[in-house]
Amino acid sequence: MRSPPAHGLTMTVATPPRLRLPANEARASLARPVLAVVVLGLAVGAATSVLQTYLDTPWASLANAASPWLVPAFAVGLLWRRVTSAALAGFVVCGLELLGYYATAVARGYSASPNELRFWGACAVIAGPVLGAAGWAWRQESPRLRGLGASVLVAAWLAEAAVAYAWRLHYYSTAILFATIGLFILVGLGTYRRQHRRIVQWLALVLPIGILAEYALGLVSHQAF
């Protein structure tokens, strides 16, 4: 039989308080990724507008295609702890790329049609969150998520190479350039925790989806412009 505690005392186990960042540190930790989203989006958009004037084939396509604009969305997704925040950051950076591009174009004396703004704005709404979430997934502990996240960015480049440049436009040098960049991304991202095999496995599913999306994008852009 258990004896009662001496002198009527009861024992309690204290739980340590949850550690929280000081308010100023929390604001600073949030300000850095937000600043990265703003600066990267505006800078890439403005640079794209300027580079279109100076780059020759096949390099000019890097300033006149969808895949290069998806890289910043993937990159900012790496900066956030939650997938929802990463997806939102991907959308915002794509929107700011549009703002930077058209603000620079107007400043240089070029006009933007409402159809262009609506079309690329819709692309930002759809593709930005997907690539932001893909960037977030690539940094996670799960090997499956890492491979999936990287495959989305790789598939974007390979699908644009195959559908837009090789099949639709017959710009074969540009298609080779984009396919080469896609493979370099595969090798580079796959080096992180040796996930090349996982990326290739996911590409079997993600690349056909990317090809269908690129095909649909071409149909819609043909109607819009």
BAFI-3210 file (N, C-alpha, C; in Angstrom, 3 decimals, decimal comma, padded with zeros to 6 digits):
// residues 225
n [1|2|3|4|5|6|7|8|9|10|11|12|13|14|15|16|17|18|19|20|21|22|23|24|25|26|27|28|29|30|31|32|33|34|35|36|37|38|39|40|41|42|43|44|45|46|47|48|49|50|51|52|53|54|55|56|57|58|59|60|61|62|63|64|65|66|67|68|69|70|71|72|73|74|75|76|77|78|79|80|81|82|83|84|85|86|87|88|89|90|91|92|93|94|95|96|97|98|99|100|101|102|103|104|105|106|107|108|109|110|111|112|113|114|115|116|117|118|119|120|121|122|123|124|125|126|127|128|129|130|131|132|133|134|135|136|137|138|139|140|141|142|143|144|145|146|147|148|149|150|151|152|153|154|155|156|157|158|159|160|161|162|163|164|165|166|167|168|169|170|171|172|173|174|175|176|177|178|179|180|181|182|183|184|185|186|187|188|189|190|191|192|193|194|195|196|197|198|199|200|201|202|203|204|205|206|207|208|209|210|211|212|213|214|215|216|217|218|219|220|221|222|223|224|225]
n.u [000,856|000,477|002,141|001,043|002,232|004,842|004,091|001,819|002,367|002,202|003,529|004,467|005,018|006,871|006,322|008,374|008,336|007,085|009,364|009,727|010,420|011,817|009,897|011,082|013,004|011,376|009,988|012,126|012,957|010,782|010,776|012,994|012,570|010,286|011,281|013,070|011,290|009,994|012,131|013,364|011,250|010,539|013,034|013,695|011,562|011,959|014,548|014,060|012,504|014,383|016,461|015,317|015,778|018,455|019,427|020,287|019,119|019,794|019,371|017,678|015,209|015,220|014,439|011,884|009,976|008,129|009,276|011,780|010,697|009,515|011,471|012,255|009,891|010,033|012,416|011,815|010,057|011,654|012,210|010,368|008,585|006,131|003,911|001,751|002,500|004,733|003,539|001,945|003,968|005,167|003,140|003,023|005,614|005,611|003,574|004,800|006,930|005,556|004,654|007,131|008,130|006,240|006,100|008,701|008,757|006,826|008,052|010,137|008,904|007,158|004,008|001,407|-000,923|-004,321|-005,133|-002,718|-001,928|-004,022|-003,752|-001,071|-001,317|-003,201|-001,647|000,260|-001,314|-001,938|000,479|002,410|001,830|002,072|004,782|006,010|005,197|006,481|009,186|009,278|008,736|011,021|012,931|012,218|012,153|011,189|011,981|010,337|008,816|010,870|011,895|009,599|009,152|011,453|011,138|009,010|009,962|011,979|010,416|008,955|010,810|011,620|009,184|008,451|010,552|010,060|007,334|006,635|008,900|010,245|008,137|005,893|006,949|009,268|011,837|014,663|017,227|016,701|015,035|016,856|018,523|016,756|016,083|018,575|019,116|017,074|017,955|020,362|019,325|018,049|020,276|021,626|019,736|019,227|021,556|021,409|021,126|021,258|019,170|018,599|017,504|014,918|013,850|013,817|012,020|009,647|009,363|008,292|005,592|005,081|006,140|004,506|002,163|003,099|003,622|001,025|-000,040|001,561|000,804|-001,907|-001,503|-000,403|-002,606|-004,447|-003,015|-002,848|-005,480|-005,806|-004,066]
n.v [-001,182|002,210|004,901|008,086|011,321|012,875|015,102|016,001|017,111|017,635|016,541|018,303|018,530|020,733|022,350|023,451|026,830|027,859|028,801|031,946|034,146|037,371|040,375|042,215|040,622|038,713|040,304|041,084|038,608|038,055|040,213|039,928|037,719|038,820|041,192|040,064|038,854|041,110|042,663|040,795|040,122|042,624|043,330|041,216|041,412|044,042|043,749|041,832|043,270|045,123|043,504|042,243|043,906|043,672|041,035|038,278|035,606|032,283|033,316|035,413|034,374|033,811|036,109|036,295|034,365|031,859|030,061|031,149|033,135|031,638|030,662|032,588|032,375|029,753|030,026|031,889|030,376|028,762|030,176|030,133|028,708|027,471|025,860|027,246|029,927|029,931|029,388|031,674|033,600|032,855|033,530|036,333|037,191|036,627|038,339|040,783|040,649|041,011|043,647|045,028|044,526|045,700|048,322|049,194|048,834|050,715|053,049|053,084|053,712|051,897|050,291|048,514|046,013|045,503|042,815|041,389|041,952|040,754|038,084|037,294|037,934|036,045|033,767|034,202|033,920|031,210|029,703|030,826|030,241|027,420|026,983|028,291|026,657|024,362|025,035|025,225|022,538|021,250|021,714|020,189|017,512|015,084|012,678|012,153|014,502|016,313|015,410|015,725|018,513|019,588|018,413|019,771|022,336|021,572|020,265|022,407|023,837|021,829|021,165|023,580|023,813|021,581|021,823|024,586|025,682|023,679|022,155|023,943|026,485|025,844|026,629|025,503|025,779|027,317|025,559|023,543|024,997|025,562|022,973|022,087|023,804|022,955|020,338|020,900|022,143|019,950|018,338|020,068|020,678|018,098|017,344|018,115|016,348|014,025|013,354|012,728|010,427|010,343|012,711|012,165|010,018|011,315|013,019|011,442|011,577|014,340|015,731|015,036|016,372|018,989|019,325|019,188|021,452|023,454|023,200|023,954|026,571|027,708|027,558|029,275|031,703|032,170|032,757|035,013|036,984]
n.w [000,000|-000,853|000,693|001,944|000,792|002,642|005,320|004,091|001,605|-001,926|-005,036|-007,911|-011,403|-013,153|-016,233|-018,838|-019,996|-023,224|-025,655|-027,060|-029,726|-029,167|-029,760|-031,541|-032,806|-034,017|-035,840|-037,442|-038,495|-040,109|-041,808|-043,486|-045,420|-046,650|-047,728|-049,545|-051,350|-052,440|-053,558|-055,298|-057,041|-058,304|-059,371|-061,164|-062,962|-064,028|-065,099|-067,059|-068,912|-069,868|-070,852|-073,028|-075,142|-075,747|-075,903|-078,017|-080,210|-079,091|-076,595|-076,096|-075,555|-072,861|-071,684|-072,454|-071,825|-069,948|-068,061|-066,935|-065,281|-063,341|-061,730|-059,653|-058,090|-057,154|-055,719|-053,631|-052,229|-050,695|-048,418|-046,403|-043,594|-043,647|-045,903|-046,936|-046,639|-048,307|-050,787|-051,076|-051,173|-053,581|-055,402|-054,969|-055,698|-058,433|-059,267|-058,685|-060,445|-062,840|-062,371|-062,159|-064,711|-066,559|-065,602|-066,080|-068,860|-069,710|-068,803|-070,577|-072,878|-074,050|-074,567|-072,768|-073,382|-072,298|-072,530|-072,394|-069,755|-068,312|-069,119|-068,313|-065,660|-064,809|-065,177|-063,197|-060,915|-060,987|-061,492|-059,774|-056,919|-057,088|-057,795|-055,658|-053,518|-054,394|-054,097|-051,313|-050,662|-051,580|-049,634|-047,468|-044,952|-045,836|-048,243|-050,437|-050,767|-051,308|-053,764|-055,366|-055,256|-056,556|-059,072|-060,209|-060,957|-062,763|-064,700|-065,713|-067,289|-069,137|-070,355|-071,573|-073,363|-075,048|-075,962|-076,507|-077,870|-079,480|-080,719|-081,325|-082,216|-083,561|-082,875|-082,576|-081,483|-079,248|-077,903|-077,271|-075,561|-073,370|-072,569|-071,776|-069,622|-067,928|-067,358|-066,071|-063,798|-062,667|-062,030|-060,279|-058,148|-057,386|-056,166|-053,551|-050,719|-052,233|-054,251|-056,898|-058,134|-057,043|-058,099|-060,847|-060,851|-060,018|-062,178|-064,156|-063,669|-063,293|-065,512|-067,860|-067,009|-066,972|-069,707|-070,790|-069,521|-070,664|-073,318|-073,120|-072,267|-074,556|-076,316|-075,043|-075,034|-077,755|-078,364|-076,778|-077,713]
ca.u [000,000|001,273|001,999|000,827|003,422|005,147|003,613|000,685|002,812|002,028|004,586|004,025|006,082|006,787|006,614|009,094|007,553|007,444|010,265|009,263|011,369|011,418|009,106|011,933|013,625|010,332|009,752|013,298|012,952|009,744|011,092|014,004|011,976|009,379|012,130|013,592|010,211|009,758|013,294|013,566|010,182|010,670|014,304|013,607|010,651|012,612|015,667|013,499|012,109|015,578|017,252|014,674|016,333|019,869|019,803|020,048|018,707|018,594|019,356|016,563|014,054|015,277|013,732|010,588|009,384|007,524|010,120|012,678|009,941|009,109|012,612|012,116|008,802|010,613|013,455|011,252|009,413|012,628|012,432|009,237|008,425|004,840|003,653|000,826|003,285|005,569|002,668|001,586|005,165|005,319|002,180|003,389|006,809|005,217|002,853|005,768|007,650|004,706|004,695|008,444|008,287|005,432|006,504|009,929|008,413|006,148|009,067|010,976|008,112|006,364|002,686|000,962|-002,341|-005,078|-005,129|-001,443|-001,958|-004,933|-003,203|000,063|-001,805|-003,792|-000,530|000,857|-002,231|-001,904|001,823|003,178|001,684|002,574|006,241|006,385|005,048|007,514|010,417|009,141|008,814|012,388|013,729|011,654|012,849|010,675|012,571|009,300|008,501|012,008|011,920|008,446|009,362|012,443|010,647|008,091|010,754|012,618|009,383|008,573|011,788|011,589|007,918|008,500|011,478|009,465|006,060|006,638|009,986|010,527|006,957|005,038|007,671|010,410|013,078|015,331|018,349|016,105|014,569|018,038|018,949|015,852|016,226|019,860|018,941|016,263|018,789|021,285|018,555|017,870|021,537|021,941|018,820|019,355|022,751|021,000|020,726|021,305|017,791|018,426|016,589|013,561|013,392|013,509|010,790|008,526|009,207|007,418|004,232|004,971|006,439|003,304|001,266|003,692|003,425|-000,380|-000,205|002,212|-000,060|-003,076|-001,039|-000,286|-003,948|-005,047|-002,282|-003,214|-006,775|-005,738|-003,293]
ca.v [000,000|003,402|005,864|009,457|012,153|013,404|016,436|016,416|017,833|016,956|016,874|018,739|018,609|022,008|022,285|024,660|027,721|027,849|029,886|032,802|035,179|038,743|040,984|042,819|039,543|038,110|041,207|041,025|037,334|038,133|041,273|039,499|037,063|039,740|042,068|039,263|038,698|042,386|043,045|039,829|040,251|043,858|043,330|040,288|041,993|045,168|043,237|041,166|044,291|045,727|042,501|041,918|044,776|043,439|039,633|037,654|034,204|031,825|033,867|036,340|033,660|033,852|037,322|036,319|033,040|031,664|029,310|031,980|033,846|030,706|030,411|033,358|031,836|028,586|030,477|032,497|029,317|028,189|031,063|030,091|027,462|026,864|025,765|028,309|031,156|029,776|029,527|033,092|034,305|032,568|034,363|037,745|037,494|036,646|039,591|041,879|040,554|041,703|045,078|045,532|044,451|046,674|049,671|049,501|048,963|051,999|054,084|053,074|054,148|050,812|050,180|047,167|045,832|044,872|041,360|040,893|042,031|039,734|036,757|037,002|037,961|034,725|032,825|034,416|033,371|029,742|029,110|031,349|029,411|026,058|026,983|028,621|025,435|023,417|025,431|024,823|021,080|020,800|021,866|019,425|016,288|013,923|012,510|012,233|015,911|016,978|015,046|016,327|019,947|019,853|017,972|020,780|023,349|020,922|020,008|023,675|024,125|020,800|021,258|024,750|023,464|020,623|022,224|025,947|026,019|022,635|021,730|024,998|027,551|025,282|027,311|024,338|026,200|027,729|024,342|022,890|025,817|025,373|021,602|022,012|024,455|022,057|019,231|021,457|022,318|018,606|017,918|020,939|020,452|016,714|017,179|018,295|015,078|012,951|013,017|012,656|009,345|010,761|013,723|011,481|009,253|012,236|013,590|010,565|012,063|015,795|016,243|015,040|017,444|020,230|019,397|019,553|022,843|024,294|023,156|024,791|027,953|028,151|027,779|030,469|032,883|032,393|033,420|036,301|037,991]
ca.w [000,000|-001,033|001,793|001,464|000,861|003,974|005,688|003,259|000,418|-003,214|-005,984|-009,228|-012,402|-013,879|-017,664|-019,233|-020,849|-024,629|-025,999|-028,141|-030,109|-028,839|-030,823|-032,565|-033,588|-034,842|-036,969|-038,329|-039,217|-041,126|-042,762|-044,458|-046,600|-047,339|-048,534|-050,654|-052,317|-053,118|-054,366|-056,368|-058,030|-059,079|-060,108|-062,290|-063,946|-064,697|-065,898|-068,230|-069,884|-070,454|-071,569|-074,302|-076,183|-076,011|-076,083|-079,316|-080,191|-078,376|-075,247|-075,948|-075,002|-071,401|-071,265|-073,131|-071,622|-068,628|-067,128|-066,127|-064,251|-062,294|-060,839|-058,415|-057,268|-056,482|-054,788|-052,421|-051,453|-049,770|-047,283|-045,475|-042,854|-043,928|-047,326|-047,329|-046,782|-049,496|-051,959|-051,180|-051,623|-055,001|-056,130|-054,856|-056,476|-059,841|-059,479|-058,691|-061,715|-063,806|-062,084|-062,534|-066,163|-067,287|-065,180|-066,827|-070,274|-069,900|-068,633|-071,776|-074,023|-074,608|-073,943|-072,406|-073,679|-071,201|-072,682|-071,873|-068,293|-067,797|-069,385|-067,442|-064,281|-064,539|-065,038|-061,877|-059,912|-061,027|-061,421|-058,648|-055,723|-057,324|-057,718|-054,286|-052,725|-054,826|-053,425|-049,910|-050,573|-051,842|-048,428|-046,365|-044,554|-046,573|-049,574|-051,464|-051,000|-051,933|-055,179|-056,034|-055,396|-057,597|-060,384|-060,752|-061,646|-063,915|-065,704|-066,346|-068,343|-070,168|-071,083|-072,462|-074,443|-075,979|-076,553|-077,042|-078,789|-080,465|-081,471|-081,837|-082,905|-084,294|-082,502|-082,013|-080,633|-077,971|-077,235|-076,692|-074,422|-072,238|-072,082|-071,081|-068,322|-067,107|-066,881|-065,082|-062,565|-062,107|-061,414|-059,152|-057,034|-056,952|-055,336|-052,155|-050,116|-053,230|-054,603|-058,349|-058,495|-056,674|-059,050|-062,104|-060,641|-060,014|-063,510|-064,933|-063,454|-063,355|-066,850|-068,714|-066,573|-067,458|-071,157|-071,001|-069,101|-071,675|-074,496|-072,826|-072,230|-075,944|-076,881|-074,446|-075,485|-079,152|-078,347|-076,078|-078,450]
c.u [000,890|001,042|001,839|002,114|003,604|004,631|002,505|001,081|002,545|003,103|003,968|005,242|005,896|007,139|007,310|008,237|008,016|008,291|009,703|010,335|010,888|010,745|009,971|012,620|012,598|010,043|010,899|013,317|011,879|010,105|012,061|013,395|011,008|010,175|012,688|012,534|010,033|010,907|013,470|012,501|010,338|011,933|014,244|012,680|011,286|013,745|015,170|013,135|013,321|016,327|016,622|015,240|017,714|020,249|019,446|019,606|019,920|018,414|018,177|015,342|014,051|014,588|012,349|009,872|008,890|008,489|011,083|011,951|009,478|010,241|012,534|010,996|009,272|011,589|012,859|010,503|010,339|012,696|011,389|009,095|007,132|004,564|002,694|001,551|004,153|004,741|002,270|002,778|005,415|004,378|002,609|004,605|006,496|004,435|003,790|006,668|006,861|004,764|006,025|008,635|007,529|005,729|007,758|009,628|007,749|007,147|009,982|010,184|007,291|005,035|002,364|-000,527|-003,041|-005,093|-003,845|-001,450|-002,865|-004,342|-002,075|-000,309|-002,438|-002,706|000,131|000,000|-002,118|-000,512|002,611|003,047|002,232|004,092|006,737|006,296|006,102|008,860|010,417|009,352|010,244|013,259|013,269|012,435|012,423|011,331|011,544|008,972|009,641|012,053|010,782|008,680|010,332|011,915|009,715|008,866|011,435|011,603|008,958|009,510|011,710|010,308|007,919|009,453|010,788|008,262|006,162|007,685|010,270|009,306|006,200|005,808|008,819|011,698|013,959|016,528|017,846|015,612|015,733|018,527|018,079|015,944|017,528|019,771|018,121|017,070|019,818|020,578|018,340|019,131|021,830|021,052|018,935|020,568|022,428|020,428|020,529|019,912|017,557|017,406|015,156|013,011|012,981|012,222|009,567|008,291|008,315|005,956|004,114|005,207|005,243|002,295|001,782|003,509|001,986|-000,633|000,402|001,379|-001,297|-002,694|-000,917|-001,637|-004,574|-004,341|-002,605|-004,567|-006,700|-005,044|-003,612]
c.v [001,228|004,365|007,255|010,259|012,732|014,819|016,934|017,161|016,994|017,440|017,269|018,817|019,876|021,793|023,568|025,529|027,630|029,068|030,664|033,837|036,521|039,393|041,562|041,759|038,880|038,984|041,160|039,739|037,299|039,139|040,802|038,754|037,951|040,675|041,319|039,093|039,978|042,726|042,100|039,972|041,477|043,851|042,416|040,839|043,131|044,693|042,553|042,165|044,879|044,728|042,100|042,735|044,336|041,991|039,134|036,206|033,307|032,461|034,812|035,674|033,666|035,096|037,405|034,979|032,916|031,042|030,180|032,748|032,936|030,409|031,268|032,855|030,613|029,035|031,067|031,468|028,669|028,943|030,927|028,728|026,738|026,901|026,860|029,631|031,102|029,956|030,984|033,907|034,077|033,396|035,827|038,074|037,499|037,924|040,785|041,829|041,252|043,209|045,679|045,561|045,578|048,103|050,103|049,694|050,307|053,149|054,192|053,401|053,066|050,727|048,719|047,062|045,197|043,353|040,744|040,868|040,957|038,334|036,423|037,111|036,645|033,669|032,957|033,810|031,852|029,203|029,580|030,514|027,994|026,017|027,401|027,412|024,397|023,744|025,035|023,316|020,583|020,864|020,983|018,137|015,082|013,813|012,619|013,682|016,624|016,670|015,666|017,813|020,283|019,488|019,000|021,842|022,766|020,725|021,286|024,001|023,105|020,885|022,460|024,504|022,609|021,190|023,588|026,134|024,948|022,350|022,891|026,010|027,057|026,082|026,275|024,712|026,645|026,522|023,614|023,658|025,557|023,955|021,437|022,648|023,573|020,909|019,710|021,686|020,976|018,157|018,752|020,704|019,029|016,454|017,315|016,981|013,960|012,479|012,956|011,588|009,719|011,770|013,072|010,668|010,165|012,847|012,734|010,975|013,551|016,326|016,156|016,120|018,788|020,408|019,778|021,007|023,796|024,329|024,048|026,268|028,517|028,425|029,061|031,730|033,196|033,098|034,823|037,374|037,893]
c.w [000,000|000,097|001,231|001,565|002,245|004,111|004,779|002,004|-000,832|-004,164|-007,321|-010,142|-013,207|-015,341|-018,074|-020,132|-022,290|-024,947|-027,178|-028,453|-029,594|-030,041|-031,927|-033,426|-034,500|-036,064|-037,965|-039,137|-040,294|-042,207|-043,841|-045,644|-047,361|-048,245|-049,741|-051,742|-053,133|-054,062|-055,550|-057,449|-058,908|-059,935|-061,323|-063,372|-064,716|-065,595|-067,159|-069,312|-070,593|-071,330|-072,895|-075,459|-076,632|-076,293|-077,477|-079,128|-079,929|-076,999|-075,015|-075,332|-073,473|-070,842|-071,884|-073,002|-070,190|-067,627|-066,317|-065,028|-063,126|-061,312|-059,573|-057,504|-056,499|-055,396|-053,512|-051,593|-050,448|-048,448|-046,184|-044,833|-043,185|-045,421|-047,784|-047,531|-048,026|-050,768|-052,166|-051,679|-053,108|-055,858|-056,129|-055,716|-057,967|-060,174|-059,537|-059,922|-062,820|-063,626|-062,520|-064,034|-066,861|-066,853|-065,933|-068,301|-070,570|-069,769|-069,848|-073,044|-074,688|-073,860|-073,658|-072,675|-072,484|-071,296|-072,148|-070,351|-067,704|-067,965|-068,419|-065,967|-063,884|-064,372|-063,668|-060,777|-059,841|-060,744|-060,211|-057,385|-055,889|-057,173|-056,340|-053,375|-053,102|-054,183|-051,960|-049,761|-050,732|-050,590|-047,281|-046,118|-045,386|-047,942|-050,696|-051,799|-051,705|-053,426|-055,965|-056,269|-056,511|-058,976|-061,016|-061,527|-062,883|-065,036|-066,418|-067,509|-069,473|-071,000|-072,022|-073,628|-075,493|-076,715|-077,236|-078,135|-079,834|-081,341|-082,108|-082,697|-083,781|-084,072|-081,792|-081,133|-079,267|-077,193|-076,575|-075,474|-073,203|-071,681|-071,307|-069,705|-067,390|-066,546|-065,865|-063,743|-061,880|-061,376|-060,169|-057,948|-056,500|-056,087|-053,856|-051,633|-051,140|-053,658|-056,112|-058,751|-058,180|-057,675|-060,362|-061,973|-060,680|-061,393|-064,394|-064,793|-063,754|-064,762|-067,799|-068,313|-067,066|-068,956|-071,487|-070,630|-070,127|-072,955|-074,298|-072,803|-073,639|-076,581|-076,358|-074,941|-076,942|-079,254|-077,774|-076,908|-079,937]
res [m|r|s|p|p|a|h|g|l|t|m|t|v|a|t|p|p|r|l|r|l|p|a|n|e|a|r|a|s|l|a|r|p|v|l|a|v|v|v|l|g|l|a|v|g|a|a|t|s|v|l|q|t|y|l|d|t|p|w|a|s|l|a|n|a|a|s|p|w|l|v|p|a|f|a|v|g|l|l|w|r|r|v|t|s|a|a|l|a|g|f|v|v|c|g|l|e|l|l|g|y|y|a|t|a|v|a|r|g|y|s|a|s|p|n|e|l|r|f|w|g|a|c|a|v|i|a|g|p|v|l|g|a|a|g|w|a|w|r|q|e|s|p|r|l|r|g|l|g|a|s|v|l|v|a|a|w|l|a|e|a|a|v|a|y|a|w|r|l|h|y|y|s|t|a|i|l|f|a|t|i|g|l|f|i|l|v|g|l|g|t|y|r|r|q|h|r|r|i|v|q|w|l|a|l|v|l|p|i|g|i|l|a|e|y|a|l|g|l|v|s|h|q|a|f]
***
